[in-house]
Amino acid sequence: EEIYKELLSKFPDNESVIYRLGSLYYKIALEKNSKEEFESAISYLEKAKIYKTGILEIEETEKVIKDNLKFGEIMPLVKKGNRLFDSRKYREALDPFSTAYKKIKRPSLLIKIAECHIALGEEEKGIRILRESVESEKEGKFEIKEAINAYFFKKGQMDKAEEGFKEIIKTRPESHYSHYQLGLIYLSKKDFNESLKSLDRSISLNPNFAASHIARGLIYY
């Protein structure tokens, strides 16, 4: 940073130096975000914007980081809900998840609320919550649809789940999770060729998603 700032002081109109300094600030902002240092990330992103780096994703990145900052504020509630859920205290887990969702309407929180109801045997209520949110929520529709179809799969409604995930992929082909779930469905049907195709696609979209690698290994077991 100091090197580029020094160069900029000597060559204030040099577009290459300006671009590189702005790009550096953008990179630092991403690193700070990954370390959950959200306020610092926003600060560096503001610096990047000053130099007009031409990075097309900068506005979307700013939105994501600000959302992460808000999410950081409710993290204690989420952690509490997860602890209770993992301890099978589903009724008690509803309160922190619901409180967090009222503050920040993230699809992942709504899915946890639905999962609590399903775990309590209130399956119709859980699925209804998800289906109604698909109609009412502006963001996260695909994640919620994936949760619904994953439920169908767990219930053994293979054809319904398969149709649902295929519909998602038609409009969101980059969804590694839907490809992964299709791979599991085909694996359950012993259609190993199609399972391999879906799992390979999932891995190509998200190499860090360990579940796809594990499921792929099962094909050869």
BALOBA-1460 file (C-alpha; in Angstrom, 3 decimals):
// residues 221
<rec num="1" residu="e" x="0.000" y="0.000" z="0.000"/>
<rec num="2" residu="e" x="2.722" y="2.483" z="0.994"/>
<rec num="3" residu="i" x="4.647" y="1.782" z="-2.213"/>
<rec num="4" residu="y" x="1.640" y="2.536" z="-4.398"/>
<rec num="5" residu="k" x="0.788" y="5.648" z="-2.364"/>
<rec num="6" residu="e" x="4.338" y="6.897" z="-2.828"/>
<rec num="7" residu="l" x="4.157" y="6.210" z="-6.559"/>
<rec num="8" residu="l" x="0.811" y="7.999" z="-6.714"/>
<rec num="9" residu="s" x="2.299" y="11.076" z="-5.040"/>
<rec num="10" residu="k" x="4.952" y="11.163" z="-7.772"/>
<rec num="11" residu="f" x="2.623" y="10.245" z="-10.636"/>
<rec num="12" residu="p" x="-0.862" y="11.459" z="-9.588"/>
<rec num="13" residu="d" x="-2.325" y="11.027" z="-13.087"/>
<rec num="14" residu="n" x="-0.905" y="7.599" z="-13.828"/>
<rec num="15" residu="e" x="-3.952" y="5.387" z="-14.496"/>
<rec num="16" residu="s" x="-2.009" y="2.182" z="-13.918"/>
<rec num="17" residu="v" x="-0.899" y="3.222" z="-10.433"/>
<rec num="18" residu="i" x="-4.398" y="4.459" z="-9.565"/>
<rec num="19" residu="y" x="-5.949" y="1.190" z="-10.737"/>
<rec num="20" residu="r" x="-3.441" y="-0.972" z="-8.869"/>
<rec num="21" residu="l" x="-3.917" y="0.938" z="-5.608"/>
<rec num="22" residu="g" x="-7.706" y="0.689" z="-5.905"/>
<rec num="23" residu="s" x="-7.464" y="-3.016" z="-6.712"/>
<rec num="24" residu="l" x="-5.196" y="-3.534" z="-3.704"/>
<rec num="25" residu="y" x="-7.757" y="-1.889" z="-1.419"/>
<rec num="26" residu="y" x="-10.466" y="-4.101" z="-2.913"/>
<rec num="27" residu="k" x="-8.385" y="-7.227" z="-2.286"/>
<rec num="28" residu="i" x="-7.709" y="-6.165" z="1.306"/>
<rec num="29" residu="a" x="-11.451" y="-5.576" z="1.790"/>
<rec num="30" residu="l" x="-12.162" y="-9.155" z="0.668"/>
<rec num="31" residu="e" x="-9.511" y="-10.514" z="3.032"/>
<rec num="32" residu="k" x="-10.921" y="-8.520" z="5.948"/>
<rec num="33" residu="n" x="-14.394" y="-9.804" z="5.141"/>
<rec num="34" residu="s" x="-13.157" y="-13.413" z="5.126"/>
<rec num="35" residu="k" x="-11.683" y="-12.810" z="8.600"/>
<rec num="36" residu="e" x="-15.047" y="-11.377" z="9.753"/>
<rec num="37" residu="e" x="-13.466" y="-7.930" z="10.243"/>
<rec num="38" residu="f" x="-16.436" y="-6.322" z="8.545"/>
<rec num="39" residu="e" x="-16.029" y="-2.687" z="9.601"/>
<rec num="40" residu="s" x="-12.425" y="-2.717" z="8.419"/>
<rec num="41" residu="a" x="-13.532" y="-4.388" z="5.179"/>
<rec num="42" residu="i" x="-16.062" y="-1.638" z="4.500"/>
<rec num="43" residu="s" x="-13.399" y="0.995" z="5.198"/>
<rec num="44" residu="y" x="-11.036" y="-0.496" z="2.602"/>
<rec num="45" residu="l" x="-13.872" y="-0.886" z="0.124"/>
<rec num="46" residu="e" x="-14.622" y="2.824" z="0.451"/>
<rec num="47" residu="k" x="-10.977" y="3.520" z="-0.374"/>
<rec num="48" residu="a" x="-11.233" y="1.267" z="-3.418"/>
<rec num="49" residu="k" x="-14.273" y="3.190" z="-4.631"/>
<rec num="50" residu="i" x="-12.372" y="6.483" z="-4.413"/>
<rec num="51" residu="y" x="-9.938" y="5.252" z="-7.036"/>
<rec num="52" residu="k" x="-12.728" y="4.010" z="-9.322"/>
<rec num="53" residu="t" x="-11.088" y="0.689" z="-10.027"/>
<rec num="54" residu="g" x="-13.690" y="-0.351" z="-12.570"/>
<rec num="55" residu="i" x="-14.396" y="-3.555" z="-10.647"/>
<rec num="56" residu="l" x="-17.946" y="-4.453" z="-11.635"/>
<rec num="57" residu="e" x="-18.622" y="-6.468" z="-8.482"/>
<rec num="58" residu="i" x="-17.713" y="-3.685" z="-6.078"/>
<rec num="59" residu="e" x="-21.299" y="-2.578" z="-5.334"/>
<rec num="60" residu="e" x="-22.477" y="-6.156" z="-4.823"/>
<rec num="61" residu="t" x="-19.448" y="-6.830" z="-2.615"/>
<rec num="62" residu="e" x="-20.290" y="-3.801" z="-0.509"/>
<rec num="63" residu="k" x="-23.834" y="-5.082" z="-0.045"/>
<rec num="64" residu="v" x="-22.563" y="-8.527" z="0.996"/>
<rec num="65" residu="i" x="-20.106" y="-7.095" z="3.526"/>
<rec num="66" residu="k" x="-22.736" y="-4.807" z="5.039"/>
<rec num="67" residu="d" x="-25.086" y="-7.782" z="5.310"/>
<rec num="68" residu="n" x="-22.296" y="-9.721" z="6.996"/>
<rec num="69" residu="l" x="-21.809" y="-6.854" z="9.426"/>
<rec num="70" residu="k" x="-25.481" y="-7.002" z="10.361"/>
<rec num="71" residu="f" x="-25.294" y="-10.784" z="10.600"/>
<rec num="72" residu="g" x="-22.347" y="-10.473" z="12.967"/>
<rec num="73" residu="e" x="-24.617" y="-8.588" z="15.361"/>
<rec num="74" residu="i" x="-27.017" y="-11.535" z="15.601"/>
<rec num="75" residu="m" x="-24.327" y="-14.234" z="15.638"/>
<rec num="76" residu="p" x="-24.753" y="-14.886" z="19.405"/>
<rec num="77" residu="l" x="-28.428" y="-15.689" z="18.762"/>
<rec num="78" residu="v" x="-27.567" y="-17.981" z="15.858"/>
<rec num="79" residu="k" x="-24.930" y="-19.825" z="17.882"/>
<rec num="80" residu="k" x="-27.375" y="-20.262" z="20.752"/>
<rec num="81" residu="g" x="-30.012" y="-21.615" z="18.379"/>
<rec num="82" residu="n" x="-27.533" y="-24.027" z="16.815"/>
<rec num="83" residu="r" x="-26.414" y="-25.306" z="20.235"/>
<rec num="84" residu="l" x="-30.003" y="-25.957" z="21.276"/>
<rec num="85" residu="f" x="-30.824" y="-27.571" z="17.933"/>
<rec num="86" residu="d" x="-27.788" y="-29.853" z="18.129"/>
<rec num="87" residu="s" x="-28.902" y="-30.803" z="21.645"/>
<rec num="88" residu="r" x="-32.321" y="-31.691" z="20.195"/>
<rec num="89" residu="k" x="-33.979" y="-28.907" z="22.150"/>
<rec num="90" residu="y" x="-35.938" y="-27.849" z="19.094"/>
<rec num="91" residu="r" x="-38.676" y="-25.907" z="20.879"/>
<rec num="92" residu="e" x="-36.128" y="-23.832" z="22.786"/>
<rec num="93" residu="a" x="-34.116" y="-23.258" z="19.591"/>
<rec num="94" residu="l" x="-37.075" y="-21.591" z="17.905"/>
<rec num="95" residu="d" x="-36.810" y="-18.463" z="20.052"/>
<rec num="96" residu="p" x="-33.224" y="-17.383" z="19.186"/>
<rec num="97" residu="f" x="-33.680" y="-18.302" z="15.517"/>
<rec num="98" residu="s" x="-36.960" y="-16.365" z="15.300"/>
<rec num="99" residu="t" x="-35.488" y="-13.342" z="17.087"/>
<rec num="100" residu="a" x="-32.516" y="-13.341" z="14.723"/>
<rec num="101" residu="y" x="-34.784" y="-13.652" z="11.678"/>
<rec num="102" residu="k" x="-36.834" y="-10.635" z="12.772"/>
<rec num="103" residu="k" x="-33.633" y="-8.594" z="12.799"/>
<rec num="104" residu="i" x="-32.198" y="-9.922" z="9.528"/>
<rec num="105" residu="k" x="-34.389" y="-11.854" z="7.135"/>
<rec num="106" residu="r" x="-31.834" y="-14.351" z="5.914"/>
<rec num="107" residu="p" x="-33.104" y="-17.505" z="4.177"/>
<rec num="108" residu="s" x="-30.725" y="-19.674" z="6.233"/>
<rec num="109" residu="l" x="-32.453" y="-18.536" z="9.426"/>
<rec num="110" residu="l" x="-35.919" y="-19.234" z="8.047"/>
<rec num="111" residu="i" x="-34.764" y="-22.693" z="7.025"/>
<rec num="112" residu="k" x="-33.544" y="-23.329" z="10.583"/>
<rec num="113" residu="i" x="-36.933" y="-22.262" z="11.944"/>
<rec num="114" residu="a" x="-38.658" y="-24.661" z="9.547"/>
<rec num="115" residu="e" x="-36.241" y="-27.449" z="10.504"/>
<rec num="116" residu="c" x="-37.134" y="-26.942" z="14.174"/>
<rec num="117" residu="h" x="-40.827" y="-27.392" z="13.416"/>
<rec num="118" residu="i" x="-40.134" y="-30.453" z="11.271"/>
<rec num="119" residu="a" x="-37.981" y="-31.979" z="14.018"/>
<rec num="120" residu="l" x="-40.841" y="-31.382" z="16.463"/>
<rec num="121" residu="g" x="-43.156" y="-33.388" z="14.212"/>
<rec num="122" residu="e" x="-44.828" y="-30.229" z="12.902"/>
<rec num="123" residu="e" x="-43.885" y="-31.047" z="9.311"/>
<rec num="124" residu="e" x="-46.808" y="-29.327" z="7.623"/>
<rec num="125" residu="k" x="-46.086" y="-26.091" z="9.496"/>
<rec num="126" residu="g" x="-42.390" y="-26.228" z="8.622"/>
<rec num="127" residu="i" x="-43.017" y="-26.769" z="4.923"/>
<rec num="128" residu="r" x="-45.773" y="-24.145" z="4.900"/>
<rec num="129" residu="i" x="-43.354" y="-21.582" z="6.336"/>
<rec num="130" residu="l" x="-40.890" y="-22.319" z="3.539"/>
<rec num="131" residu="r" x="-43.489" y="-22.331" z="0.758"/>
<rec num="132" residu="e" x="-45.040" y="-19.062" z="1.895"/>
<rec num="133" residu="s" x="-41.615" y="-17.444" z="2.054"/>
<rec num="134" residu="v" x="-40.920" y="-18.417" z="-1.569"/>
<rec num="135" residu="e" x="-43.874" y="-16.208" z="-2.512"/>
<rec num="136" residu="s" x="-43.178" y="-13.356" z="-0.104"/>
<rec num="137" residu="e" x="-39.400" y="-13.041" z="0.160"/>
<rec num="138" residu="k" x="-37.433" y="-11.119" z="-2.466"/>
<rec num="139" residu="e" x="-34.129" y="-12.881" z="-1.833"/>
<rec num="140" residu="g" x="-33.109" y="-16.447" z="-1.111"/>
<rec num="141" residu="k" x="-35.922" y="-18.113" z="-3.040"/>
<rec num="142" residu="f" x="-33.630" y="-20.775" z="-4.496"/>
<rec num="143" residu="e" x="-32.110" y="-21.680" z="-1.132"/>
<rec num="144" residu="i" x="-35.596" y="-22.095" z="0.304"/>
<rec num="145" residu="k" x="-36.716" y="-24.206" z="-2.656"/>
<rec num="146" residu="e" x="-33.644" y="-26.373" z="-2.171"/>
<rec num="147" residu="a" x="-34.588" y="-26.871" z="1.481"/>
<rec num="148" residu="i" x="-38.113" y="-27.929" z="0.491"/>
<rec num="149" residu="n" x="-36.867" y="-30.452" z="-2.053"/>
<rec num="150" residu="a" x="-34.226" y="-31.770" z="0.347"/>
<rec num="151" residu="y" x="-37.079" y="-32.466" z="2.756"/>
<rec num="152" residu="f" x="-38.956" y="-34.397" z="0.063"/>
<rec num="153" residu="f" x="-35.808" y="-36.443" z="-0.575"/>
<rec num="154" residu="k" x="-35.420" y="-37.282" z="3.131"/>
<rec num="155" residu="k" x="-39.065" y="-38.374" z="3.193"/>
<rec num="156" residu="g" x="-38.408" y="-40.775" z="0.314"/>
<rec num="157" residu="q" x="-40.389" y="-38.762" z="-2.247"/>
<rec num="158" residu="m" x="-37.644" y="-39.237" z="-4.838"/>
<rec num="159" residu="d" x="-39.526" y="-38.265" z="-7.993"/>
<rec num="160" residu="k" x="-40.900" y="-35.095" z="-6.414"/>
<rec num="161" residu="a" x="-37.458" y="-34.110" z="-5.140"/>
<rec num="162" residu="e" x="-35.817" y="-34.892" z="-8.475"/>
<rec num="163" residu="e" x="-38.334" y="-32.771" z="-10.363"/>
<rec num="164" residu="g" x="-37.853" y="-29.914" z="-7.896"/>
<rec num="165" residu="f" x="-34.068" y="-29.853" z="-8.131"/>
<rec num="166" residu="k" x="-34.198" y="-30.071" z="-11.927"/>
<rec num="167" residu="e" x="-36.489" y="-27.036" z="-11.975"/>
<rec num="168" residu="i" x="-34.009" y="-25.106" z="-9.836"/>
<rec num="169" residu="i" x="-31.114" y="-26.014" z="-12.128"/>
<rec num="170" residu="k" x="-33.047" y="-24.772" z="-15.175"/>
<rec num="171" residu="t" x="-32.952" y="-21.233" z="-13.821"/>
<rec num="172" residu="r" x="-29.883" y="-21.553" z="-11.596"/>
<rec num="173" residu="p" x="-27.441" y="-23.972" z="-13.251"/>
<rec num="174" residu="e" x="-24.609" y="-22.796" z="-10.987"/>
<rec num="175" residu="s" x="-26.244" y="-24.265" z="-7.869"/>
<rec num="176" residu="h" x="-23.736" y="-26.842" z="-6.630"/>
<rec num="177" residu="y" x="-26.143" y="-27.956" z="-3.907"/>
<rec num="178" residu="s" x="-28.937" y="-28.860" z="-6.334"/>
<rec num="179" residu="h" x="-26.503" y="-30.847" z="-8.483"/>
<rec num="180" residu="y" x="-25.275" y="-32.567" z="-5.316"/>
<rec num="181" residu="q" x="-28.805" y="-33.495" z="-4.260"/>
<rec num="182" residu="l" x="-29.574" y="-34.831" z="-7.731"/>
<rec num="183" residu="g" x="-26.429" y="-36.928" z="-7.462"/>
<rec num="184" residu="l" x="-27.743" y="-38.413" z="-4.205"/>
<rec num="185" residu="i" x="-31.154" y="-39.087" z="-5.736"/>
<rec num="186" residu="y" x="-29.625" y="-40.901" z="-8.716"/>
<rec num="187" residu="l" x="-27.343" y="-42.798" z="-6.345"/>
<rec num="188" residu="s" x="-30.377" y="-43.940" z="-4.366"/>
<rec num="189" residu="k" x="-31.943" y="-45.117" z="-7.625"/>
<rec num="190" residu="k" x="-28.684" y="-46.918" z="-8.493"/>
<rec num="191" residu="d" x="-28.336" y="-44.800" z="-11.628"/>
<rec num="192" residu="f" x="-24.601" y="-44.466" z="-11.118"/>
<rec num="193" residu="n" x="-23.774" y="-42.782" z="-14.436"/>
<rec num="194" residu="e" x="-26.218" y="-39.918" z="-13.845"/>
<rec num="195" residu="s" x="-25.145" y="-39.705" z="-10.211"/>
<rec num="196" residu="l" x="-21.515" y="-39.317" z="-11.258"/>
<rec num="197" residu="k" x="-22.418" y="-36.590" z="-13.764"/>
<rec num="198" residu="s" x="-24.345" y="-34.592" z="-11.161"/>
<rec num="199" residu="l" x="-21.702" y="-34.967" z="-8.464"/>
<rec num="200" residu="d" x="-18.891" y="-34.051" z="-10.845"/>
<rec num="201" residu="r" x="-20.840" y="-30.958" z="-11.828"/>
<rec num="202" residu="s" x="-21.332" y="-30.056" z="-8.171"/>
<rec num="203" residu="i" x="-17.609" y="-30.456" z="-7.501"/>
<rec num="204" residu="s" x="-16.675" y="-28.343" z="-10.520"/>
<rec num="205" residu="l" x="-18.931" y="-25.555" z="-9.236"/>
<rec num="206" residu="n" x="-17.720" y="-25.781" z="-5.642"/>
<rec num="207" residu="p" x="-14.583" y="-27.910" z="-5.095"/>
<rec num="208" residu="n" x="-14.666" y="-27.108" z="-1.364"/>
<rec num="209" residu="f" x="-18.069" y="-28.722" z="-0.791"/>
<rec num="210" residu="a" x="-16.867" y="-31.916" z="0.921"/>
<rec num="211" residu="a" x="-20.228" y="-33.713" z="0.777"/>
<rec num="212" residu="s" x="-20.037" y="-34.021" z="-3.019"/>
<rec num="213" residu="h" x="-16.605" y="-35.680" z="-2.805"/>
<rec num="214" residu="i" x="-17.840" y="-38.113" z="-0.162"/>
<rec num="215" residu="a" x="-20.946" y="-39.012" z="-2.172"/>
<rec num="216" residu="r" x="-18.836" y="-39.513" z="-5.287"/>
<rec num="217" residu="g" x="-16.670" y="-41.967" z="-3.396"/>
<rec num="218" residu="l" x="-19.756" y="-44.009" z="-2.490"/>
<rec num="219" residu="i" x="-20.360" y="-44.750" z="-6.181"/>
<rec num="220" residu="y" x="-17.195" y="-46.826" z="-6.279"/>
<rec num="221" residu="y" x="-17.676" y="-48.395" z="-2.859"/>
